[in-house]
Amino acid sequence: MSLFEARDLTVSFGGIHAVRDLSFDVREGEIFSIIGPNGAGKTTVFNLISRFYDVDAGTMTFAGEDITALPVHRVAERGIARTFQNTELFEHETVLKNLLIGRHVHRRTWLAEDLFFLPRVRRQDLAFREKVEDVIDLLDLQSYREQTINGLPYGVRKMVEVARALCIEPRMLLLDEPSSGLNPEETEDLSFWIEDVNEDLGVTIIMVEHDMNLVTRMSHRVLAMADGVELAVGEPREIQEHPAVLRAYLGD
């Protein structure tokens, strides 16, 4: 069963098509990767799903709901979370506070209640803290809980961003080049965490990634793109051997 469907997505900037007539579906519970050379349109697809960009044409459906024109601030409420190529964290706040910010989408109290820190607010904050601690344990971030982001190694920052996205409790997680800037050991750890998120938490994952070893190891299916269009969709080994994909990466 498809959790997300894209049909004939098209968007252009200055008359140049970044994505053109792109259609694909993502099944619930799978790890679906998008690959392609630089400029293929991969991150543009993420920006369309996240509603940072509006489509020129086409539709997107998530869990049976048309989200093509969904306001950007409603995306997380629907259960879609994402990370970025370059980490987007609050540099002078602790890991714990960054993760608690990820719970904001679930806040159900009013401003007046928050100002007086009423019992309902206290109960809500305790529940938020419990959820955040579960994510900290899952991603082995215990030793960094009270450290500020600007003092952390890059690899840890990447995992904190994944953790913050998980604090939203997404049904679908968009990982934009999660291994970028990581060393081989950190990438290996990342692969185990992705498996845990997918299998233990049941989160559907769409991943844009250049590391083909990671893609081949983790993905159930792969979409290959070039110049904003689909080259092929299939299982990882099938995509690696596809003539159009080989031409896009290696030339004729």
C-alpha positions in Angstrom: 0.0 0.0 0.0 1.3 3.4 -1.0 1.8 6.0 1.8 3.0 8.7 -0.5 2.2 9.3 -4.2 3.6 11.9 -6.6 2.0 12.3 -10.0 3.5 14.3 -12.9 5.4 16.7 -10.6 6.8 19.7 -12.5 8.6 22.8 -11.3 10.8 25.3 -13.1 13.0 28.2 -12.1 13.7 30.9 -14.6 12.4 28.8 -17.4 14.6 25.8 -16.5 12.8 22.6 -15.4 14.2 21.4 -12.1 11.7 18.6 -12.1 9.6 17.5 -15.0 6.6 15.1 -15.2 8.0 13.0 -12.3 5.8 10.3 -10.9 6.6 7.7 -8.2 5.1 6.1 -5.1 6.5 5.2 -1.7 5.1 2.2 0.0 4.3 2.3 3.7 7.2 0.8 5.8 9.9 0.9 3.0 13.2 2.7 2.6 13.0 4.5 -0.7 16.1 6.2 -2.1 16.5 8.9 -4.7 19.8 9.1 -6.5 21.3 11.0 -9.4 24.2 13.3 -10.4 24.4 16.8 -9.0 21.6 19.0 -10.4 19.4 16.0 -11.0 16.5 17.5 -9.0 16.7 15.3 -5.9 16.6 18.0 -3.2 14.0 19.9 -5.2 11.7 16.9 -4.9 12.2 17.0 -1.1 11.4 20.8 -1.1 8.2 20.0 -3.0 7.2 17.3 -0.5 8.1 19.6 2.4 6.0 22.4 0.7 9.0 24.8 0.6 8.3 25.0 -3.2 5.0 25.1 -5.0 4.5 22.8 -7.9 3.8 24.2 -11.3 1.9 21.1 -12.2 1.2 17.7 -10.7 -0.2 16.4 -7.4 1.1 14.8 -4.2 -0.9 12.6 -1.9 0.1 11.5 1.6 -1.9 8.9 3.6 -4.8 9.4 1.2 -4.8 13.2 1.5 -3.9 15.6 -1.2 -1.1 17.7 0.2 -0.2 19.5 -3.1 -1.3 22.9 -1.7 -0.9 22.1 2.0 0.5 25.1 4.0 4.1 24.5 4.9 3.5 24.8 8.6 1.0 22.0 8.5 3.4 19.4 7.0 4.8 18.2 10.3 1.3 17.9 11.7 0.5 15.4 9.0 3.4 13.2 10.0 6.2 14.3 7.6 9.6 15.3 9.0 12.9 15.9 7.2 16.6 16.6 7.7 18.8 18.9 5.6 22.1 18.5 3.7 23.6 21.1 6.1 22.3 20.8 9.7 19.6 23.4 10.7 19.8 23.4 14.5 19.8 26.0 17.2 23.5 26.4 17.7 23.5 27.9 21.2 20.9 25.6 22.7 21.5 22.1 24.2 20.8 18.9 22.4 17.9 18.3 24.8 16.3 21.7 24.0 16.7 21.2 20.3 14.8 17.9 20.6 12.1 19.3 22.7 11.5 21.9 20.0 10.7 18.9 17.7 7.8 18.1 20.1 6.2 21.6 19.6 3.9 20.3 16.8 2.2 18.2 19.5 1.6 21.0 21.9 -2.1 21.3 23.0 -2.0 24.0 25.6 -3.0 27.7 25.3 -0.6 30.6 25.8 -2.4 31.6 29.0 -1.8 28.1 30.5 1.8 28.2 29.4 2.4 31.6 31.1 1.1 30.4 34.5 2.6 26.9 34.0 -0.7 25.2 34.9 -0.9 21.5 35.8 -1.9 20.6 32.3 1.2 22.3 31.0 3.4 20.4 33.5 1.9 17.1 32.5 2.4 17.9 28.8 6.0 18.9 29.4 6.7 15.7 31.3 5.2 13.6 28.5 7.3 15.5 25.9 10.5 14.9 28.0 9.7 11.1 28.1 9.3 11.0 24.3 12.6 12.9 23.8 14.5 10.6 26.2 13.3 7.6 24.2 14.8 9.1 21.1 18.0 10.0 22.9 18.3 6.4 24.0 17.5 5.1 20.5 20.3 7.1 18.9 22.8 6.8 21.7 22.9 10.6 22.4 22.9 10.3 26.2 26.4 11.7 26.7 25.5 14.8 24.6 22.1 15.6 26.2 23.2 18.8 28.0 25.9 19.9 25.5 25.3 22.9 23.2 25.2 22.2 19.5 28.0 24.6 18.6 30.4 22.4 20.6 29.6 19.1 19.0 31.4 17.2 16.2 29.7 17.4 12.8 28.7 13.7 12.8 26.9 14.1 16.2 25.1 17.2 14.9 23.8 15.2 11.9 22.4 12.6 14.3 20.8 15.3 16.5 19.0 16.6 13.5 17.7 13.1 12.8 16.7 12.8 16.5 14.8 16.1 16.3 12.9 14.9 13.3 12.0 11.7 15.1 10.6 13.7 18.0 7.8 14.8 15.7 6.8 11.1 15.6 6.7 11.1 11.8 5.1 8.4 9.6 7.5 9.4 6.8 11.0 10.8 7.3 12.9 12.6 4.6 16.7 12.2 4.9 18.6 14.6 2.7 22.1 13.2 2.2 22.4 11.8 5.8 26.0 10.5 5.2 27.3 13.7 3.8 30.4 14.7 5.8 30.5 11.5 7.8 33.5 9.2 8.1 33.2 5.5 7.3 32.6 4.5 10.9 29.9 7.2 11.4 28.3 6.1 8.1 28.2 2.5 9.4 26.6 3.7 12.6 24.1 5.7 10.6 23.0 2.6 8.6 22.2 0.7 11.9 20.1 3.7 13.1 18.2 4.0 9.9 17.4 0.3 10.2 16.2 0.8 13.8 14.0 3.8 12.8 12.5 1.9 9.9 12.0 -1.5 11.5 11.5 -0.7 15.2 9.6 2.5 14.9 7.9 1.6 11.6 8.8 4.9 10.0 8.7 5.1 6.2 11.9 6.7 4.9 12.7 8.6 1.7 16.5 9.2 1.4 18.5 11.3 -1.0 22.0 9.9 -1.0 25.2 9.9 -3.0 26.9 7.0 -1.1 25.9 4.0 -3.3 27.1 1.5 -0.8 24.7 2.9 1.8 21.9 3.1 -0.8 22.4 -0.5 -1.9 22.5 -1.8 1.6 19.6 0.1 3.0 17.0 0.6 0.2 14.1 -1.5 -0.7 13.7 0.5 -4.0 15.6 3.3 -5.7 14.5 6.1 -8.0 17.3 7.3 -10.3 17.0 10.8 -11.7 18.9 13.1 -14.1 18.1 16.6 -15.3 14.8 16.6 -13.4 13.3 13.4 -14.9 13.1 9.8 -14.0 15.7 7.4 -15.4 14.5 4.2 -13.7 12.8 2.9 -10.6 13.6 -0.5 -9.1 15.6 -2.6 -6.7 19.1 -1.3 -5.9 21.1 -3.8 -7.9 18.7 -3.4 -10.9 19.2 0.4 -10.8 23.0 0.1 -10.6 23.1 -2.0 -13.8 20.5 0.1 -15.7 22.0 1.5 -19.0 20.3 4.9 -18.6 21.7 5.3 -15.0 25.2 4.2 -16.1 25.1 6.8 -18.9 24.0 9.6 -16.5 26.9 8.8 -14.1 29.6 7.7 -16.5 28.6 9.2 -19.9 28.5 7.4 -23.2 
